[in-house]
Amino acid sequence: MSYIGIRHIFWTVIPSVRQHFGFGAKCNVVLYDFSAEPGNNELSVREGETVTVTNQNIGGGWIEAQNSRGEVGLVPEDYLEVSPVLASPSNSRVPPPPLCPSPSQQTSNGGGDPWSAWNTDATGGASNNWASKPEGTQTGRSAAPDPWGAQSHPQAYQGPGAEEDEWDDEWDDVKSSGYAESESGEGGAFQRGGAQGTAMKISLNKFPGFSKSGPELYLLAKQLVKGSQKLSIYMGEVGPVWSYPNNQLDCVVADPKKGSKMYGLKSYIEYQVTPNTTNRPVNHRYKHFDWLYERLLDKLGSAIPIPSLPDKQVTGRFEEEFIKMRMERLQGWMTRMCRHPVVSSSEVFQLFLTYKDEKDWKTGKRKAEKDETVGVMIFATIEPEAPDLDPIEAPTEQKCDQFSRFTKAMDDGVKEILTVGQEHWKRCTGPLPKEYQRIGKAFQNLSSVFNSSGYQGEATLTDAMTAAGKTYEEIALMVAEQPRKDLHFLMETNNEYKGLLGCFPDTLAVHKAGIEKVKEGDKLVATSKIGPQEKVTMAKRVSTMSYTLQAEMNHFHSNRIYDYNRVMQLYLEEQAKFYETVSVKEVFLHTDSLIIVHIAHLDRHRLSVSENVQSFVFFFSISLARLPRS
């Protein structure tokens, strides 16, 4: 037998036999959340879950796995930590232990509810150490599986093919990268450390605003670092608000092109980013967006929620559909950053949009990486144009508690929309079109049977039935294509907000830790840890933190109303167009002796499809009329 034949048996037959008899089956702990894309035979898994590998020979960085519910699908290989388990032989009298423990038997590894820290530890201690969690600022994301390709943090979402985003040595210092790189050709991936041992490698001080020290670094600083940028807050109609620019910054992410380096050994996708201030495009790769995210998170993350970038793709990085989707999501992320007055006016963001040449980019990049006004020290640059607040007064704390409850409830609602939306998408692209196609085919088959009778007087009838069958097939295509026209945008908006809402527990925790420190002021003075003047200074600085949080709350609500008004308006308009088109397709076919009218699912009032469509259109018209025009 040839070497190739022996190798084939070794890699395919033997593992199957071993797994069949229960020897060497592998339990795999999931390292990162992964959400299945509809129609790709993928399996959604969550961090900490244990799955069983059923096929390791898929290739391309994928393996087939089965979860505790018996669901089977593809999972990125690098997202699993393999731990072999030897099961008892099947003929043993003692029942073999389960290959994979159920989720209830697993030990939690920090993948709990991100809002739980707000209700437990307010001191910024070990249980509230946001930096120790590999997800970044979306601390301990919800354990529920993400139904719509969640925007997880890039630190926890690298896989095969990550060589696209390896840093060029001539551009970056090892210290500023935050990653330890490991190249292995096309399979090169970042190696990260931390909670997962050798599987991860990330500094606990990566997010200075969320380190164990909490806000004390800012509250008790003898001399604040004076940044070049002053951030103003003033009292508006709804309370504290940021100072917004007269001309809104915006940008367009477009024209993706495939580039290469090292004589074609490494490939990447480059995007053109064009701001409306200069109308001059600049080119950026995904790693540059990732760098921008890291800098914004370091500098502003203690005061402002910075949503994570779109997910890294494990395979298919150069497929047209993926490139289009990533560009769309990068556009959404950049638009949200442009709409924030603090982010859009920051030096690092302006550098990203307006650098003149490679030298300008390198210089600005080095400067941003050496910026000392990062973490909680960003509060030193904020100047509220209003009297100092008493942070421990009931109204201030009540506002924060109310906002915390609201963001938690909205997070649950957004996840429900994503779950229901994905299920509806699957029905629209799977069972529903197939049913319409089957009905259409049945009509056409019956028409063919009628044609075979040889009777001369039924041509009109058979033609009408054939036309009705073809109409059903056209409707099947319309149903399958409709989600991309309306549901897609609704899902993308909710996906954005899921990522944004996941950042608020960090922001709220920093503020609450500051309030707790002020409450301890008298005790600290009594024990001579601080002086009376330091207590006053600390209260004044927490007042600044309270104004900042309230300004951010008002910014969030304003954008939320605008975004959901816009996306619901689009969704209902497209739904109305869809049902109007379907009503036109409901053709009345006349014969000399018969009128064939399609009757679909009748409601309790026995309305025909045409009448039902009119009711839908009327409903959508009323709903659209109630939406304020943006």
ZAMARGU-4260 file (C-alpha; in steps of 0.2 Angstrom, whole numbers, plus 5000, padded with zeros to 4 digits):
<rodrens>
0) 5000/5000/5000 | 5006/5017/4996 | 5011/5031/5008 | 4996/5041/5003 | 4984/5027/5006
5) 4991/5023/5023 | 4990/5041/5027 | 4972/5042/5022 | 4967/5027/5033 | 4977/5035/5047
10) 4968/5051/5046 | 4950/5046/5041 | 4946/5028/5046 | 4956/5025/5062 | 4949/5041/5071
15) 4931/5036/5066 | 4933/5019/5073 | 4941/5025/5089 | 4927/5038/5091 | 4914/5025/5087
20) 4920/5013/5101 | 4922/5028/5113 | 4941/5029/5114 | 4950/5045/5112 | 4935/5055/5109
25) 4939/5074/5112 | 4930/5086/5123 | 4934/5104/5118 | 4931/5119/5129 | 4926/5134/5118
30) 4937/5149/5121 | 4927/5162/5112 | 4909/5166/5107 | 4906/5161/5089 | 4889/5164/5080
35) 4884/5154/5065 | 4880/5163/5049 | 4863/5158/5041 | 4865/5144/5028 | 4883/5140/5031
40) 4881/5124/5041 | 4890/5132/5056 | 4886/5129/5074 | 4884/5144/5087 | 4894/5141/5103
45) 4898/5152/5118 | 4914/5154/5128 | 4915/5141/5142 | 4904/5128/5133 | 4910/5111/5130
50) 4908/5102/5113 | 4913/5086/5106 | 4923/5085/5089 | 4914/5074/5077 | 4925/5077/5062
55) 4943/5085/5061 | 4945/5083/5043 | 4935/5098/5036 | 4950/5108/5032 | 4952/5127/5030
60) 4953/5130/5049 | 4936/5122/5052 | 4931/5107/5062 | 4914/5098/5064 | 4907/5098/5082
65) 4892/5093/5092 | 4885/5103/5107 | 4876/5096/5123 | 4859/5098/5114 | 4864/5086/5100
70) 4866/5100/5087 | 4880/5098/5074 | 4889/5111/5064 | 4906/5119/5059 | 4916/5128/5072
75) 4933/5138/5069 | 4947/5126/5075 | 4956/5139/5084 | 4941/5143/5095 | 4942/5127/5104
80) 4954/5121/5117 | 4956/5102/5115 | 4956/5091/5131 | 4956/5072/5127 | 4944/5061/5137
85) 4945/5042/5137 | 4928/5034/5138 | 4924/5016/5144 | 4922/5003/5130 | 4904/5001/5125
90) 4902/4983/5131 | 4907/4987/5149 | 4894/4984/5162 | 4897/5001/5170 | 4889/5015/5159
95) 4903/5026/5152 | 4903/5044/5158 | 4897/5057/5146 | 4910/5063/5134 | 4905/5081/5137
100) 4898/5088/5153 | 4882/5098/5152 | 4883/5117/5153 | 4877/5116/5171 | 4892/5105/5176
105) 4904/5117/5169 | 4914/5129/5179 | 4911/5147/5175 | 4926/5156/5167 | 4920/5174/5166
110) 4907/5173/5153 | 4893/5179/5164 | 4881/5194/5163 | 4891/5210/5159 | 4878/5219/5171
115) 4882/5208/5186 | 4897/5218/5191 | 4887/5234/5192 | 4877/5225/5206 | 4891/5217/5215
120) 4908/5225/5217 | 4909/5244/5215 | 4926/5246/5221 | 4935/5241/5205 | 4943/5226/5214
125) 4947/5209/5207 | 4929/5204/5204 | 4927/5220/5194 | 4944/5218/5185 | 4938/5222/5167
130) 4955/5221/5160 | 4957/5203/5165 | 4944/5197/5153 | 4949/5193/5136 | 4934/5201/5128
135) 4940/5219/5132 | 4928/5231/5138 | 4912/5221/5133 | 4916/5213/5150 | 4909/5195/5152
140) 4897/5196/5138 | 4880/5187/5140 | 4881/5168/5140 | 4867/5166/5128 | 4873/5162/5111
145) 4875/5176/5099 | 4862/5174/5085 | 4869/5187/5072 | 4888/5187/5071 | 4891/5197/5086
150) 4903/5211/5086 | 4915/5203/5098 | 4932/5211/5102 | 4946/5208/5091 | 4957/5203/5105
155) 4946/5187/5107 | 4942/5185/5088 | 4957/5180/5079 | 4959/5164/5069 | 4967/5156/5054
160) 4972/5169/5042 | 4975/5182/5055 | 4992/5186/5046 | 4982/5199/5036 | 4983/5210/5052
165) 5000/5206/5058 | 5009/5222/5062 | 5024/5228/5051 | 5040/5229/5061 | 5045/5245/5053
170) 5028/5253/5059 | 5026/5247/5076 | 5035/5244/5092 | 5032/5227/5101 | 5026/5236/5117
175) 5012/5245/5108 | 5006/5230/5099 | 4998/5222/5114 | 5000/5205/5105 | 5013/5192/5104
180) 5014/5186/5086 | 5016/5169/5079 | 5017/5166/5060 | 5015/5149/5052 | 5011/5153/5034
185) 4993/5154/5030 | 4989/5147/5047 | 4997/5161/5057 | 4987/5168/5071 | 4990/5179/5086
190) 4994/5169/5102 | 4985/5177/5117 | 4988/5173/5135 | 4978/5176/5152 | 4964/5167/5158
195) 4965/5153/5145 | 4984/5149/5149 | 4994/5146/5133 | 4979/5149/5122 | 4979/5168/5125
200) 4992/5181/5129 | 4985/5199/5133 | 4992/5211/5146 | 4981/5214/5161 | 4985/5232/5160
205) 4979/5234/5142 | 4965/5244/5147 | 4971/5256/5160 | 4954/5263/5163 | 4948/5247/5170
210) 4963/5241/5180 | 4962/5236/5198 | 4966/5254/5203 | 4949/5260/5197 | 4946/5278/5197
215) 4958/5282/5211 | 4972/5287/5199 | 4962/5302/5194 | 4953/5305/5210 | 4968/5306/5221
220) 4981/5313/5208 | 4991/5327/5216 | 4993/5335/5199 | 4983/5331/5184 | 4990/5329/5167
225) 4985/5343/5156 | 4980/5337/5139 | 4979/5348/5123 | 4961/5345/5120 | 4948/5352/5132
230) 4931/5343/5132 | 4916/5354/5136 | 4899/5349/5144 | 4885/5362/5145 | 4867/5361/5152
235) 4854/5358/5138 | 4836/5355/5138 | 4838/5337/5143 | 4852/5340/5155 | 4871/5339/5153
240) 4876/5337/5135 | 4892/5337/5125 | 4897/5352/5115 | 4893/5347/5097 | 4902/5354/5081
245) 4892/5365/5069 | 4897/5354/5055 | 4894/5335/5058 | 4909/5325/5053 | 4906/5310/5041
250) 4916/5298/5031 | 4913/5285/5017 | 4922/5268/5018 | 4923/5261/5000 | 4933/5254/4986
255) 4940/5238/4994 | 4956/5232/4985 | 4967/5217/4987 | 4985/5221/4991 | 5000/5210/4994
260) 5018/5212/5002 | 5033/5201/5003 | 5032/5197/4984 | 5014/5191/4986 | 5017/5179/5001
265) 5005/5190/5012 | 4988/5197/5005 | 4976/5209/5013 | 4961/5220/5009 | 4963/5239/5009
270) 4949/5251/5010 | 4947/5269/5005 | 4941/5281/5019 | 4935/5298/5013 | 4930/5311/5026
275) 4918/5325/5021 | 4930/5338/5029 | 4944/5335/5016 | 4936/5324/5002 | 4953/5317/5001
280) 4953/5298/5002 | 4966/5289/5013 | 4969/5270/5013 | 4968/5258/5028 | 4969/5240/5031
285) 4959/5231/5044 | 4974/5231/5056 | 4973/5250/5055 | 4955/5250/5061 | 4960/5239/5074
290) 4974/5250/5080 | 4962/5265/5080 | 4950/5255/5091 | 4964/5251/5103 | 4969/5269/5104
295) 4951/5275/5107 | 4948/5262/5120 | 4964/5266/5129 | 4961/5285/5129 | 4942/5287/5130
300) 4936/5270/5136 | 4934/5275/5154 | 4922/5289/5150 | 4914/5284/5133 | 4908/5267/5127
305) 4919/5262/5112 | 4910/5248/5103 | 4921/5235/5096 | 4925/5232/5077 | 4916/5220/5066
310) 4922/5202/5069 | 4938/5195/5062 | 4934/5182/5048 | 4941/5165/5050 | 4940/5159/5032
315) 4935/5167/5016 | 4943/5183/5019 | 4944/5188/5000 | 4927/5182/4995 | 4916/5195/4988
320) 4902/5193/5000 | 4913/5194/5015 | 4922/5209/5009 | 4905/5218/5006 | 4899/5214/5023
325) 4915/5219/5032 | 4915/5235/5022 | 4897/5239/5027 | 4900/5235/5046 | 4916/5246/5045
330) 4906/5260/5038 | 4893/5258/5052 | 4907/5258/5065 | 4915/5274/5057 | 4899/5283/5056
335) 4895/5280/5074 | 4912/5286/5079 | 4910/5302/5068 | 4894/5306/5076 | 4902/5306/5094
340) 4908/5324/5097 | 4922/5318/5108 | 4928/5304/5097 | 4927/5313/5081 | 4937/5328/5087
345) 4951/5318/5095 | 4968/5319/5088 | 4970/5300/5084 | 4953/5300/5075 | 4958/5315/5065
350) 4975/5307/5061 | 4966/5291/5055 | 4955/5301/5043 | 4967/5315/5037 | 4985/5309/5037
355) 4995/5316/5022 | 5008/5303/5019 | 5016/5288/5027 | 5028/5299/5037 | 5014/5309/5044
360) 5005/5293/5048 | 5020/5286/5057 | 5023/5302/5067 | 5005/5303/5072 | 5005/5285/5077
365) 5020/5286/5088 | 5013/5301/5097 | 4996/5293/5100 | 5004/5277/5107 | 5014/5288/5119
370) 4999/5299/5125 | 4999/5300/5144 | 4981/5306/5145 | 4973/5289/5144 | 4961/5278/5155
375) 4953/5287/5169 | 4964/5302/5167 | 4953/5307/5152 | 4942/5315/5165 | 4955/5328/5168
380) 4952/5335/5151 | 4933/5337/5154 | 4926/5354/5159 | 4908/5355/5164 | 4900/5372/5162
385) 4889/5370/5177 | 4889/5370/5196 | 4897/5355/5204 | 4886/5341/5208 | 4884/5331/5224
390) 4888/5314/5217 | 4880/5305/5233 | 4864/5314/5232 | 4849/5303/5228 | 4844/5311/5211
395) 4862/5308/5204 | 4863/5290/5209 | 4845/5287/5204 | 4848/5293/5186 | 4863/5281/5185
400) 4853/5266/5192 | 4839/5270/5180 | 4850/5270/5165 | 4859/5254/5171 | 4842/5246/5172
405) 4837/5253/5155 | 4853/5247/5146 | 4851/5230/5153 | 4833/5229/5148 | 4837/5236/5131
410) 4851/5223/5129 | 4839/5209/5132 | 4826/5216/5120 | 4840/5218/5106 | 4845/5200/5109
415) 4827/5195/5107 | 4826/5204/5091 | 4841/5196/5084 | 4836/5179/5089 | 4818/5181/5082
420) 4825/5189/5066 | 4838/5176/5063 | 4824/5162/5064 | 4813/5172/5053 | 4827/5174/5040
425) 4830/5155/5040 | 4811/5152/5037 | 4811/5165/5023 | 4826/5158/5014 | 4822/5139/5018
430) 4805/5132/5022 | 4794/5146/5015 | 4801/5147/4997 | 4801/5128/4996 | 4783/5127/5000
435) 4778/5140/4987 | 4789/5131/4975 | 4781/5114/4979 | 4763/5122/4977 | 4768/5130/4960
440) 4776/5114/4954 | 4760/5104/4959 | 4749/5117/4949 | 4760/5115/4934 | 4760/5096/4935
445) 4742/5095/4936 | 4740/5107/4921 | 4752/5095/4912 | 4740/5080/4916 | 4725/5090/4910
450) 4734/5093/4894 | 4736/5075/4891 | 4717/5072/4891 | 4716/5077/4873 | 4700/5087/4876
455) 4699/5102/4865 | 4690/5114/4877 | 4702/5116/4892 | 4717/5125/4885 | 4712/5141/4894
460) 4711/5132/4910 | 4727/5123/4909 | 4736/5139/4903 | 4729/5148/4918 | 4735/5134/4930
465) 4752/5134/4923 | 4753/5153/4925 | 4747/5151/4943 | 4761/5139/4946 | 4774/5150/4939
470) 4768/5164/4949 | 4770/5154/4965 | 4788/5151/4960 | 4791/5169/4957 | 4784/5173/4974
475) 4795/5160/4981 | 4810/5169/4975 | 4803/5186/4981 | 4801/5178/4999 | 4819/5172/4999
480) 4826/5188/4993 | 4816/5200/5004 | 4826/5198/5021 | 4841/5206/5012 | 4830/5221/5008
485) 4823/5225/5025 | 4827/5213/5039 | 4846/5214/5035 | 4846/5233/5040 | 4836/5230/5056
490) 4847/5216/5061 | 4863/5226/5058 | 4857/5240/5068 | 4852/5229/5083 | 4869/5220/5081
495) 4878/5237/5082 | 4868/5241/5098 | 4871/5225/5106 | 4890/5228/5105 | 4887/5246/5111
500) 4876/5241/5126 | 4889/5228/5131 | 4901/5242/5134 | 4890/5252/5147 | 4893/5240/5162
505) 4912/5246/5162 | 4907/5264/5160 | 4894/5263/5174 | 4906/5253/5185 | 4920/5266/5184
510) 4907/5280/5189 | 4900/5269/5204 | 4918/5266/5210 | 4921/5284/5211 | 4905/5287/5220
515) 4909/5274/5233 | 4926/5282/5235 | 4918/5298/5239 | 4907/5290/5252 | 4922/5283/5260
520) 4929/5301/5261 | 4926/5304/5280 | 4933/5287/5284 | 4949/5291/5274 | 4951/5308/5282
525) 4949/5300/5300 | 4962/5287/5296 | 4974/5301/5289 | 4974/5293/5272 | 4969/5309/5264
530) 4967/5327/5270 | 4951/5337/5271 | 4956/5347/5255 | 4959/5331/5246 | 4942/5325/5250
535) 4934/5341/5243 | 4945/5339/5227 | 4939/5321/5226 | 4921/5326/5227 | 4924/5339/5214
540) 4932/5326/5202 | 4918/5314/5204 | 4906/5328/5200 | 4915/5329/5183 | 4913/5310/5181
545) 4894/5312/5185 | 4892/5326/5172 | 4902/5315/5159 | 4891/5300/5162 | 4875/5310/5160
550) 4881/5318/5144 | 4885/5301/5137 | 4868/5295/5143 | 4859/5309/5133 | 4870/5306/5118
555) 4865/5288/5118 | 4847/5291/5119 | 4847/5304/5106 | 4856/5292/5094 | 4845/5278/5099
560) 4829/5287/5094 | 4837/5293/5077 | 4843/5276/5073 | 4828/5266/5077 | 4816/5279/5069
565) 4826/5277/5053 | 4828/5258/5052 | 4810/5255/5057 | 4804/5267/5044 | 4815/5258/5031
570) 4809/5241/5037 | 4790/5245/5036 | 4792/5254/5019 | 4800/5238/5011 | 4788/5227/5019
575) 4774/5237/5012 | 4782/5237/4995 | 4784/5218/4996 | 4766/5214/5000 | 4760/5226/4986
580) 4771/5217/4974 | 4764/5200/4980 | 4746/5207/4978 | 4750/5211/4960 | 4756/5193/4957
585) 4739/5186/4964 | 4733/5186/4946 | 4714/5182/4942 | 4714/5170/4928 | 4698/5170/4918
590) 4691/5156/4907 | 4674/5156/4898 | 4666/5145/4911 | 4677/5148/4926 | 4687/5161/4936
595) 4701/5154/4945 | 4705/5164/4961 | 4720/5160/4972 | 4714/5158/4990 | 4728/5157/5003
600) 4728/5155/5022 | 4711/5163/5027 | 4709/5171/5044 | 4694/5170/5054 | 4685/5183/5044
605) 4688/5173/5028 | 4698/5187/5019 | 4706/5183/5003 | 4724/5185/5000 | 4721/5201/4990
610) 4711/5208/5005 | 4724/5202/5017 | 4737/5211/5007 | 4727/5227/5007 | 4726/5225/5026
615) 4744/5223/5028 | 4748/5238/5017 | 4735/5248/5027 | 4744/5243/5043 | 4761/5248/5037
620) 4754/5264/5030 | 4747/5268/5047 | 4763/5263/5056 | 4774/5274/5044 | 4763/5288/5047
625) 4766/5287/5065 | 4785/5287/5063 | 4792/5305/5064 | 4802/5309/5048 | 4820/5311/5051
</rodrens>
